[in-house]
Amino acid sequence: MLATFYAKALDADFDEPILGDKWARDIVDRIDYDWSKTAVTARTSPAVTTRSAHFDMWARQFLAVHPEAIVPHLGCGLDSRYYRIDPGPGVEWYDVDYPDVADLRRQLFPPREHCHIIAASVTDPAWLADVPADRPTLMIAEGLTMYLTEAEGVALLRRIVDHAPSGELQFDAFSRLGIKAQWTNRVVTRAGAKLHWGIDGPDEILEAVPGLRLLAYVSPFDSPAFARVAPRYRVMARVMSAFKKLRYMAAYHRYAF
Ligand SMILES: C[S@@+](CC[C@H](N)C(=O)[O-])C[C@H]1O[C@@H](n2cnc3c(N)ncnc32)[C@H](O)[C@@H]1O
């Protein structure tokens, strides 16, 4: 969580930022922490900020069509998506993360009338009782699914679809190869985290979660946000994209229900 947050703060200092998250920039200085422990640097920050910029884009698209939506933002960490997007007063937003993260959010972000914080594990079915079930619902889960087991993740997606009348699920995932390769990910190993759930394509989700329709399945390299990274990364992406397994080692998923 601190690693992705720090990447956003570093990006905000660029002359031409990818995400331009001034909230991350301001808040990082208020946390007494040795940020070098995250292993994130300005050079590697686009791996995070292109993903966040992509999910901001998808969220804005949904909210433009559904200005009175409910938004469960799961595994939010310290992400300032609500403040970046600044949705209208018709949107009720729910940032959900573990209690210690929720406490930190309350200390660091100014309260907003329509932005709520739920302190819970997303695997606990009880938190959904606090979320209204009468409007189109956008579930955003950025950087979360890989920390869940497959059983936990599938149960979570099914619960959202059962709970809400209609809406979208927007999340990123690693493939099984991506999960196997987790030891090469310095940010993950430094955090002492363990990744579990690998998804090899949208068919697995469509089969596991009844009632979904695929809207998009996108490699990070094909995201419009990726066009803004330094040329050396675009060259690397072109090479990796020649191999389907590498192209979709991480992927952005979007489903309607
Ligand atoms: C890699 S961080 C991503 C944070 C943020 N979404 C971002 O993109 O910057 C993963 C987040 O998921 C949260 N998380 C992991 N498992 C969770 C669970 N079972 N319930 C709630 N939050 C969880 C972690 O606490 C952490 O904040």
The ligand as a Gaussian input file, in Angstrom:
#p B3LYP/6-31G(d) Opt

LIG

0 1
 C       -1.144000      -3.041000      -3.372000
 S       -2.206000      -2.204000      -2.277000
 C       -3.202000      -1.278000      -3.413000
 C       -3.756000      -0.042000      -2.806000
 C       -4.530000       0.858000      -3.754000
 N       -5.683000       0.219000      -4.321000
 C       -3.628000       1.338000      -4.867000
 O       -3.795000       0.891000      -6.013000
 O       -2.771000       2.168000      -4.581000
 C       -3.322000      -3.497000      -1.745000
 C       -4.354000      -3.018000      -0.746000
 O       -5.312000      -4.052000      -0.565000
 C       -5.596000      -4.137000       0.804000
 N       -6.095000      -5.489000       1.088000
 C       -5.495000      -6.675000       0.842000
 N       -6.280000      -7.680000       1.238000
 C       -7.402000      -7.102000       1.754000
 C       -8.584000      -7.608000       2.346000
 N       -8.784000      -8.927000       2.486000
 N       -9.526000      -6.736000       2.781000
 C       -9.340000      -5.389000       2.632000
 N       -8.241000      -4.857000       2.074000
 C       -7.280000      -5.708000       1.653000
 C       -4.282000      -3.828000       1.497000
 O       -4.475000      -3.469000       2.855000
 C       -3.765000      -2.697000       0.629000
 O       -4.221000      -1.443000       1.063000

